[in-house]
């Protein structure tokens, strides 16, 4: 299978996107563990028996900027449409990766 420059750049952008997701998730887990330890320490000081409740639903990644997220998804869809369109010029068809890569990077900036 032959890889052109656009495919390689898109693969790198997707890899950076997933690395960002992993980093965000690990930071949330680390913060949650520190908060749990602080609450558990205060609970033990007071002499309470019931351990604090852990809310796993708060651990997910959220979209904080819907404009970046929406524009990113639209750019990804636009790039896919350019790649699939047979009636466009070959030079425009070969530039499908530009909107896809920009869309992936914008969408990754929309997450926290």
Buried (B, 14 or more C-beta within 10 A) or exposed (E): EEEEEBBEBBEEBBEBBEEBEEEBEEEBEEEBEEEBEEBEEEBEEEEEEEEBEEEEEEEEEEEEBEEBBBBBBBBBEBBBEBBEEEEBEEEEBBBBBBBBBBBBBBBBBBBE
